[in-house]
Amino acid sequence: MRFNRILLSATLVVVALVVQVSILSRLQLPGAVPDLMLLVVLALAFTYGHVGGALIGFGAGLLADLAPPADHAAGRYALVLCVIGYLAGLAKPEKGQMRSALGPMTAVVAAAVGSTLLYAAVGALVGDTAARHVGLGSLLFTAAAYDLLLAPFTIPLVMWLARRAENDPLAGTENNKSTGGSDVTASWLASGTGLRIGGQRGGLWVKAARNRAARAGRIKGVRRL
């Protein structure tokens, strides 16, 4: 991954984690909690593809696993977001821009339901039965509803930032390598033309000065007569 991708992804993941822990998890909403981390991973996967989505998902999930007040085994959410990021990256559009809102909204619902089921399945493997006490059906419905309400304010913004980060000014140097010779030639021609123009201007200035001196001499000679 490019440095600008890594920097932007890390910044967005950290901001999403801070908002998730400090605000969203304290809203005391019924059922699930709005998953801002999931939406950020989805948006970046839509832009960077399945490889970038898997890597970003794993890093974001591992950070969420280690951040307090995490009460589950480390690596559990990393596995979930890694799988979700990979699958979402497979739906990456050709030019990184969604033509309609139907596709992203469908992906959000599928990701919310899939991440909840996968998280519960991994929890069942490690002996965590918290989902049974809350009710899996309620978790699925509320997770999809909350993420669907939050997605229009998150996914377009993250994708826009990701596309802006792709327009790296340093990347233009690679595209200009093929035209570097013509640019250098043009600069040399321009400098050469400038020198010639400067020499012509200097010569014209000297000629004009000589003409003025000759006219002054003639005028003085006439006055003496």
Backbone bond lengths (Angstrom), bond angles and torsions (degrees), N, CA, C in turn:
res aa  C-N    CA-C-N  psi(-1)  N-CA   C-N-CA  omega(-1)  CA-C   N-CA-C  phi
1 M - - - 1.463 - - 1.525 110.14 -
2 R 1.305 117.03 147.31 1.439 120.93 179.22 1.522 110.28 -71.73
3 F 1.340 114.26 160.78 1.456 119.12 -177.49 1.523 111.03 -64.80
4 N 1.348 117.03 -39.53 1.467 118.42 -179.27 1.524 111.68 -67.17
5 R 1.339 117.04 -31.92 1.466 119.80 175.74 1.523 110.93 -66.75
6 I 1.333 115.60 -44.65 1.459 119.88 -179.01 1.522 110.54 -63.92
7 L 1.317 116.47 -43.64 1.460 120.16 -178.78 1.522 111.44 -64.87
8 L 1.328 116.92 -45.88 1.454 119.53 179.56 1.512 111.49 -65.92
9 S 1.322 117.66 -44.36 1.460 121.10 -179.46 1.522 111.35 -62.01
10 A 1.331 117.22 -43.84 1.458 120.65 179.24 1.525 111.25 -63.56
11 T 1.323 116.11 -40.68 1.466 119.48 179.75 1.518 111.35 -64.93
12 L 1.336 116.85 -45.83 1.461 120.49 -179.35 1.528 111.86 -65.55
13 V 1.323 116.61 -38.71 1.468 120.14 179.61 1.523 110.67 -66.20
14 V 1.318 117.03 -42.74 1.469 120.07 179.37 1.528 111.07 -64.89
15 V 1.325 116.79 -43.33 1.466 119.93 178.00 1.529 111.01 -62.76
16 A 1.338 115.81 -43.24 1.466 119.26 178.43 1.520 111.52 -63.03
17 L 1.327 117.28 -38.68 1.461 120.27 179.16 1.523 111.68 -66.02
18 V 1.320 116.83 -41.35 1.464 120.56 178.81 1.531 110.55 -63.37
19 V 1.333 116.32 -44.73 1.466 119.62 178.41 1.516 110.98 -65.51
20 Q 1.335 115.82 -38.89 1.466 120.80 -179.89 1.529 111.39 -62.14
21 V 1.323 116.23 -46.54 1.460 120.33 -174.92 1.522 111.94 -77.66
22 S 1.327 116.70 -40.71 1.462 119.65 -172.41 1.520 114.25 -87.03
23 I 1.330 117.65 -23.25 1.473 119.65 -174.89 1.523 111.79 -121.17
24 L 1.334 116.62 -60.99 1.466 119.85 -170.99 1.524 112.46 -65.11
25 S 1.323 116.81 -39.55 1.469 118.87 -178.36 1.519 112.90 -72.26
26 R 1.320 118.36 -11.39 1.458 121.99 -179.05 1.529 112.96 -104.50
27 L 1.306 117.49 9.11 1.461 120.25 -179.35 1.526 113.27 -77.13
28 Q 1.326 116.53 -15.06 1.466 121.68 179.89 1.531 111.68 56.41
29 L 1.327 115.80 45.54 1.455 120.66 177.85 1.516 109.94 -81.49
30 P 1.328 117.73 150.15 1.472 119.33 178.41 1.525 111.25 -68.58
31 G 1.313 115.83 140.00 1.453 120.25 177.88 1.509 112.43 82.57
32 A 1.331 115.62 -130.77 1.460 121.87 -175.79 1.525 111.15 -79.73
33 V 1.324 114.35 178.44 1.465 122.53 177.53 1.532 107.84 -112.37
34 P 1.321 119.29 137.86 1.466 120.16 175.66 1.521 110.84 -55.37
35 D 1.312 116.20 128.93 1.465 121.66 -172.43 1.521 109.42 -102.35
36 L 1.339 116.11 89.37 1.456 120.48 179.61 1.526 111.45 -69.46
37 M 1.315 117.09 -33.16 1.466 120.60 177.87 1.525 111.11 -61.26
38 L 1.299 116.73 -41.10 1.462 121.06 178.65 1.516 110.93 -62.44
39 L 1.318 117.48 -41.97 1.462 120.94 -178.79 1.524 111.23 -67.35
40 V 1.313 117.57 -38.62 1.463 120.38 177.85 1.527 110.58 -64.97
41 V 1.322 116.99 -42.62 1.461 120.49 178.07 1.527 110.49 -63.16
42 L 1.317 117.36 -41.52 1.463 120.67 177.94 1.526 111.51 -60.61
43 A 1.321 116.65 -47.16 1.464 120.30 -178.33 1.520 111.65 -63.29
44 L 1.311 117.72 -42.01 1.466 120.66 178.86 1.522 111.35 -69.49
45 A 1.331 117.00 -34.44 1.465 119.75 176.84 1.523 110.99 -68.32
46 F 1.324 117.95 -36.21 1.463 121.17 176.20 1.519 111.29 -62.83
47 T 1.327 117.54 -27.91 1.465 121.92 -177.34 1.521 112.75 -92.48
48 Y 1.344 117.48 -41.80 1.455 121.75 -172.35 1.522 113.99 -98.92
49 G 1.324 119.35 -11.86 1.441 120.76 178.81 1.514 113.25 96.37
50 H 1.346 115.98 -176.09 1.458 120.51 -171.30 1.528 113.02 -73.13
51 V 1.343 117.73 -34.38 1.463 119.10 179.19 1.530 110.50 -68.53
52 G 1.312 116.28 -49.34 1.452 119.82 177.48 1.520 111.90 -63.48
53 G 1.333 116.83 -38.15 1.457 120.03 178.60 1.512 112.48 -63.67
54 A 1.338 116.54 -40.35 1.467 119.84 178.85 1.525 111.61 -66.60
55 L 1.328 116.80 -42.89 1.464 120.21 -179.95 1.527 111.44 -66.34
56 I 1.329 116.02 -44.92 1.461 119.64 179.18 1.519 110.69 -65.39
57 G 1.334 116.43 -40.66 1.456 119.50 178.88 1.514 112.39 -62.77
58 F 1.323 116.76 -42.11 1.462 119.52 179.03 1.525 111.10 -64.44
59 G 1.343 116.84 -45.19 1.460 119.85 179.52 1.523 112.45 -64.25
60 A 1.341 116.37 -42.58 1.458 119.35 179.54 1.526 111.45 -66.21
61 G 1.335 116.48 -41.74 1.460 119.25 179.32 1.518 112.68 -66.33
62 L 1.331 116.37 -39.00 1.466 119.00 178.85 1.520 111.00 -66.81
63 L 1.323 116.75 -37.40 1.458 119.70 176.62 1.521 111.06 -64.67
64 A 1.329 116.62 -40.01 1.463 119.78 177.16 1.526 111.44 -67.92
65 D 1.333 117.62 -32.78 1.466 120.62 177.65 1.522 112.04 -66.07
66 L 1.321 116.94 -34.98 1.458 120.99 -176.05 1.521 113.31 -90.89
67 A 1.324 117.43 -18.45 1.465 120.37 -177.75 1.528 110.14 -76.48
68 P 1.323 117.12 137.33 1.466 119.17 175.77 1.530 109.78 -71.91
69 P 1.308 119.32 151.19 1.475 128.28 3.31 1.529 113.01 -96.97
70 A 1.323 117.95 60.26 1.464 121.93 -179.42 1.534 109.98 -63.36
71 D 1.341 115.21 131.97 1.466 120.51 -177.37 1.526 111.63 -122.21
72 H 1.329 116.63 27.12 1.460 120.37 -179.15 1.529 108.80 -132.45
73 A 1.311 115.43 172.53 1.459 120.59 -177.34 1.517 110.78 -67.57
74 A 1.330 116.29 139.60 1.461 121.62 179.23 1.524 110.15 -65.63
75 G 1.303 115.87 135.46 1.455 121.78 -179.39 1.512 114.06 98.72
76 R 1.315 116.50 -10.74 1.463 119.37 -177.95 1.523 111.42 -69.68
77 Y 1.312 116.96 -50.00 1.457 119.98 179.81 1.528 110.87 -75.48
78 A 1.337 116.76 -26.03 1.462 119.59 176.15 1.523 111.03 -63.29
79 L 1.313 116.70 -40.57 1.459 120.50 177.04 1.522 110.99 -63.96
80 V 1.328 116.16 -42.00 1.465 120.35 -178.51 1.524 110.74 -63.27
81 L 1.327 117.12 -50.44 1.468 119.86 -177.18 1.524 112.01 -70.98
82 C 1.324 117.21 -27.18 1.467 119.34 175.97 1.524 110.64 -65.31
83 V 1.311 116.56 -44.20 1.471 120.89 179.07 1.531 110.00 -67.43
84 I 1.329 116.82 -44.01 1.470 120.24 -179.96 1.529 110.51 -63.61
85 G 1.326 117.75 -43.02 1.459 120.46 179.37 1.518 112.61 -63.73
86 Y 1.326 116.53 -38.30 1.468 119.68 178.35 1.527 111.07 -65.88
87 L 1.336 116.74 -47.06 1.463 120.02 -178.64 1.532 111.41 -66.79
88 A 1.325 116.90 -38.26 1.466 119.26 178.48 1.520 111.15 -67.68
89 G 1.331 117.32 -33.86 1.455 119.81 178.43 1.508 113.78 -66.86
90 L 1.319 117.07 -24.07 1.465 119.93 176.17 1.523 111.78 -67.34
91 A 1.333 116.68 -21.67 1.463 121.32 179.00 1.522 112.13 -94.42
92 K 1.334 116.74 17.33 1.462 120.36 -179.67 1.527 110.42 -63.06
93 P 1.339 118.12 130.04 1.474 119.35 177.08 1.514 111.07 -70.99
94 E 1.299 116.45 165.39 1.456 121.27 -173.93 1.525 112.12 -62.53
95 K 1.324 117.07 -46.26 1.455 121.11 -177.09 1.523 112.54 -103.48
96 G 1.322 117.86 12.34 1.447 120.89 177.65 1.508 114.24 77.64
97 Q 1.335 118.07 9.42 1.452 122.45 -178.69 1.522 109.68 -123.48
98 M 1.332 114.76 131.44 1.452 120.15 178.52 1.532 110.39 -79.84
99 R 1.329 115.81 132.25 1.454 119.57 -179.81 1.514 112.55 -79.15
100 S 1.309 117.79 -26.24 1.462 121.34 179.02 1.517 108.61 -145.10
101 A 1.328 115.07 165.55 1.466 120.16 -179.03 1.523 112.17 -85.38
102 L 1.326 117.75 -9.72 1.463 120.27 -177.18 1.524 111.65 -65.78
103 G 1.318 116.71 -43.72 1.458 120.07 -179.44 1.524 113.35 -61.91
104 P 1.347 118.34 -52.22 1.466 118.70 178.81 1.527 113.51 -62.10
105 M 1.328 117.53 -38.54 1.463 119.63 -179.67 1.530 110.94 -66.51
106 T 1.320 116.01 -39.18 1.468 119.29 175.96 1.521 110.87 -64.17
107 A 1.326 116.02 -40.91 1.461 119.70 178.17 1.520 111.49 -65.01
108 V 1.328 117.74 -35.25 1.470 121.05 179.02 1.520 110.26 -64.87
109 V 1.334 116.36 -46.34 1.468 119.60 179.56 1.520 110.39 -63.08
110 A 1.337 116.69 -44.99 1.466 119.84 179.98 1.523 111.27 -63.93
111 A 1.334 117.14 -38.96 1.460 120.35 179.63 1.524 111.52 -69.06
112 A 1.333 116.71 -38.96 1.465 119.81 179.01 1.523 110.92 -64.69
113 V 1.318 116.09 -45.58 1.468 119.85 179.34 1.530 110.52 -68.20
114 G 1.334 116.01 -45.55 1.463 119.77 -178.37 1.515 112.86 -64.53
115 S 1.339 117.73 -41.48 1.464 119.99 179.36 1.518 111.42 -66.54
116 T 1.335 117.40 -36.73 1.464 119.92 178.41 1.519 111.16 -66.91
117 L 1.335 116.28 -43.57 1.465 119.54 178.42 1.527 111.81 -65.53
118 L 1.341 116.47 -43.46 1.455 119.75 -179.53 1.521 111.36 -66.61
119 Y 1.330 116.32 -38.75 1.461 120.01 178.22 1.529 110.94 -64.52
120 A 1.341 115.48 -41.18 1.467 119.18 177.70 1.522 111.38 -67.67
121 A 1.331 117.72 -36.99 1.462 120.73 179.62 1.520 111.34 -66.99
122 V 1.342 116.39 -43.21 1.462 119.20 177.11 1.524 110.22 -65.45
123 G 1.334 116.72 -37.14 1.457 119.71 176.89 1.515 112.48 -63.97
124 A 1.316 116.56 -37.42 1.469 119.49 178.05 1.526 110.99 -65.83
125 L 1.336 116.86 -33.44 1.463 119.98 178.86 1.528 112.32 -68.52
126 V 1.335 116.31 -31.36 1.466 119.92 -178.77 1.525 112.56 -99.13
127 G 1.332 116.64 5.87 1.454 120.26 176.03 1.503 115.86 91.10
128 D 1.331 118.98 14.31 1.461 121.79 177.97 1.528 108.43 -94.38
129 T 1.319 116.78 114.98 1.474 121.84 -177.56 1.513 111.39 -113.87
130 A 1.339 117.51 29.14 1.463 120.24 -178.13 1.521 111.67 -66.14
131 A 1.323 116.85 -32.20 1.460 119.70 -178.77 1.520 111.97 -64.71
132 R 1.326 117.77 -28.80 1.458 120.14 179.42 1.525 111.64 -67.76
133 H 1.322 116.85 -36.09 1.457 120.27 -178.46 1.532 111.52 -72.75
134 V 1.306 116.93 -35.82 1.469 120.13 179.52 1.518 110.55 -76.72
135 G 1.308 117.12 -37.87 1.459 121.02 -175.62 1.503 110.11 108.20
136 L 1.324 117.12 111.90 1.461 120.93 -175.68 1.521 111.57 -65.63
137 G 1.314 117.92 -37.11 1.462 120.32 179.54 1.515 112.12 -63.08
138 S 1.322 116.36 -42.83 1.461 120.19 177.96 1.516 111.71 -64.74
139 L 1.326 116.49 -39.12 1.462 120.07 178.40 1.528 111.67 -63.98
140 L 1.318 116.67 -42.84 1.461 119.84 -179.55 1.527 111.35 -63.36
141 F 1.321 116.57 -45.38 1.471 120.03 -177.31 1.522 111.23 -66.85
142 T 1.318 117.53 -47.63 1.463 119.96 -177.72 1.524 111.96 -69.43
143 A 1.328 117.41 -35.87 1.466 119.62 178.22 1.529 110.72 -63.82
144 A 1.328 116.86 -44.31 1.464 120.36 178.46 1.524 111.23 -65.71
145 A 1.328 117.40 -40.66 1.463 120.76 -178.32 1.519 111.44 -67.72
146 Y 1.323 118.21 -46.06 1.458 121.13 -178.73 1.524 111.73 -65.50
147 D 1.321 116.45 -44.77 1.467 119.16 -179.78 1.525 111.33 -67.47
148 L 1.316 116.08 -34.36 1.465 119.25 178.84 1.527 111.16 -67.74
149 L 1.317 117.48 -34.82 1.467 120.80 177.35 1.523 111.95 -72.97
150 L 1.309 116.67 -32.51 1.464 120.63 -177.82 1.525 113.06 -85.36
151 A 1.319 117.45 -21.35 1.466 121.54 -174.27 1.525 114.08 -61.46
152 P 1.359 121.33 -43.21 1.474 119.13 -178.32 1.516 114.04 -62.08
153 F 1.318 117.90 -20.93 1.461 121.09 179.95 1.526 112.37 -95.67
154 T 1.317 117.00 -5.93 1.458 120.69 -174.07 1.520 112.87 -117.02
155 I 1.329 117.63 -55.13 1.464 121.42 -173.02 1.529 112.76 -62.23
156 P 1.338 121.10 -47.16 1.471 118.40 179.07 1.524 112.97 -61.72
157 L 1.327 117.60 -38.59 1.460 120.35 179.60 1.522 111.54 -65.85
158 V 1.323 117.37 -45.28 1.467 120.73 -179.28 1.531 110.66 -65.29
159 M 1.319 117.47 -41.21 1.462 119.97 178.85 1.522 111.07 -65.98
160 W 1.311 117.54 -36.50 1.470 120.67 177.41 1.517 111.07 -64.99
161 L 1.325 116.41 -43.34 1.464 119.95 177.47 1.523 111.13 -64.15
162 A 1.328 116.80 -39.25 1.464 120.18 179.36 1.518 111.34 -65.83
163 R 1.328 117.35 -39.56 1.467 119.62 177.63 1.516 111.59 -68.06
164 R 1.328 117.64 -36.09 1.462 120.23 177.05 1.519 110.75 -65.92
165 A 1.328 116.56 -37.35 1.466 119.49 178.56 1.524 111.89 -66.97
166 E 1.338 116.68 -26.92 1.457 120.03 178.04 1.516 111.70 -69.27
167 N 1.336 117.93 -26.25 1.456 122.02 179.32 1.527 109.30 -82.77
168 D 1.326 115.76 65.32 1.455 121.89 -177.93 1.523 108.90 -80.35
169 P 1.348 118.05 127.34 1.458 118.45 179.09 1.526 113.30 -59.99
170 L 1.346 117.50 -30.28 1.457 119.56 179.45 1.519 112.29 -68.67
171 A 1.353 115.76 -24.96 1.460 118.91 179.75 1.519 111.63 -68.32
172 G 1.328 117.05 -22.70 1.444 120.23 179.55 1.502 113.31 -67.01
173 T 1.354 116.39 -23.12 1.453 118.52 178.91 1.514 112.11 -66.16
174 E 1.365 115.98 -33.50 1.456 118.67 177.90 1.513 111.08 -68.39
175 N 1.330 117.01 -35.79 1.457 119.97 -179.77 1.518 111.43 -73.89
176 N 1.342 116.57 -21.90 1.452 119.59 -176.99 1.515 112.62 -93.23
177 K 1.354 117.59 1.02 1.450 118.85 -179.69 1.516 111.19 -64.04
178 S 1.341 116.09 -39.04 1.460 119.28 -178.55 1.513 112.17 -68.27
179 T 1.345 117.48 -28.46 1.456 121.52 -179.26 1.513 111.73 -101.85
180 G 1.342 116.29 10.17 1.457 119.17 -177.66 1.511 111.78 -63.83
181 G 1.370 116.89 -39.83 1.441 119.75 -179.15 1.513 112.16 -62.52
182 S 1.325 118.04 -42.67 1.455 120.89 179.80 1.511 111.25 -67.06
183 D 1.376 117.16 -35.59 1.449 119.40 178.59 1.525 110.78 -66.82
184 V 1.354 115.75 -42.66 1.459 119.21 178.61 1.518 110.30 -63.73
185 T 1.330 115.87 -42.99 1.462 119.50 178.46 1.510 111.61 -60.29
186 A 1.345 114.97 -43.01 1.455 119.01 179.26 1.518 111.20 -62.64
187 S 1.329 116.62 -40.12 1.460 119.13 179.84 1.524 111.10 -66.64
188 W 1.365 115.49 -39.92 1.454 118.31 177.89 1.527 111.19 -64.63
189 L 1.337 116.12 -41.53 1.461 119.26 178.07 1.517 111.31 -63.06
190 A 1.336 114.41 -40.76 1.463 118.20 -179.88 1.524 110.64 -64.29
191 S 1.350 115.80 -43.37 1.461 118.57 179.50 1.524 111.24 -65.77
192 G 1.341 115.45 -40.58 1.456 118.08 177.93 1.515 111.77 -63.36
193 T 1.325 116.47 -41.43 1.460 119.48 178.31 1.510 110.57 -63.88
194 G 1.314 114.88 -39.39 1.466 118.43 179.46 1.513 111.54 -63.27
195 L 1.346 116.54 -39.84 1.459 119.41 179.55 1.517 110.79 -65.84
196 R 1.321 115.92 -41.53 1.451 118.67 -179.89 1.514 111.08 -66.51
197 I 1.341 114.04 -40.66 1.458 116.94 178.22 1.515 110.01 -64.17
198 G 1.361 115.04 -38.98 1.458 117.97 178.60 1.523 111.29 -63.96
199 G 1.363 116.52 -40.56 1.456 119.30 178.74 1.505 111.40 -65.57
200 Q 1.328 117.06 -40.26 1.462 120.40 178.25 1.514 110.43 -63.63
201 R 1.335 115.71 -42.70 1.467 118.48 179.25 1.528 111.06 -63.52
202 G 1.381 115.06 -39.96 1.464 117.99 178.22 1.517 111.52 -63.46
203 G 1.335 116.19 -42.33 1.456 119.04 179.13 1.521 112.27 -64.70
204 L 1.319 117.52 -41.11 1.454 120.82 177.70 1.510 111.35 -63.54
205 W 1.355 115.96 -37.21 1.461 119.18 179.95 1.523 110.98 -66.35
206 V 1.348 116.07 -40.72 1.476 119.52 178.16 1.517 110.54 -64.28
207 K 1.349 116.48 -43.43 1.459 119.64 179.02 1.518 111.65 -61.80
208 A 1.341 115.93 -41.36 1.457 119.02 179.45 1.522 110.86 -64.84
209 A 1.345 116.53 -38.73 1.466 119.15 178.34 1.519 111.36 -64.80
210 R 1.347 116.09 -40.65 1.473 119.20 178.35 1.521 111.00 -64.62
211 N 1.335 116.93 -40.94 1.464 119.56 179.37 1.512 111.04 -62.56
212 R 1.375 116.16 -41.19 1.461 118.76 179.29 1.523 111.35 -65.22
213 A 1.348 115.96 -37.56 1.469 119.45 178.93 1.533 110.89 -66.51
214 A 1.349 115.31 -39.49 1.465 118.64 179.32 1.518 111.45 -65.99
215 R 1.330 115.86 -40.62 1.459 119.48 178.12 1.510 110.69 -64.79
216 A 1.299 117.08 -39.66 1.461 119.63 179.47 1.517 110.66 -64.81
217 G 1.355 116.66 -38.19 1.470 119.55 178.75 1.519 111.63 -65.79
218 R 1.343 115.13 -39.55 1.455 118.15 179.33 1.518 110.94 -66.11
219 I 1.334 116.32 -40.18 1.465 120.31 -179.12 1.513 109.72 -64.82
220 K 1.338 118.00 -41.19 1.460 121.52 179.40 1.529 110.41 -64.70
221 G 1.382 115.50 -39.55 1.450 118.37 179.63 1.508 111.43 -65.30
222 V 1.319 117.23 -37.82 1.460 120.89 178.66 1.524 109.76 -65.02
223 R 1.313 117.42 -43.30 1.459 121.31 -179.80 1.523 112.16 -63.37
224 R 1.365 117.18 -36.14 1.443 120.20 178.80 1.521 111.67 -66.38
225 L 1.355 113.92 -34.72 1.456 116.14 177.60 1.520 111.15 -69.28
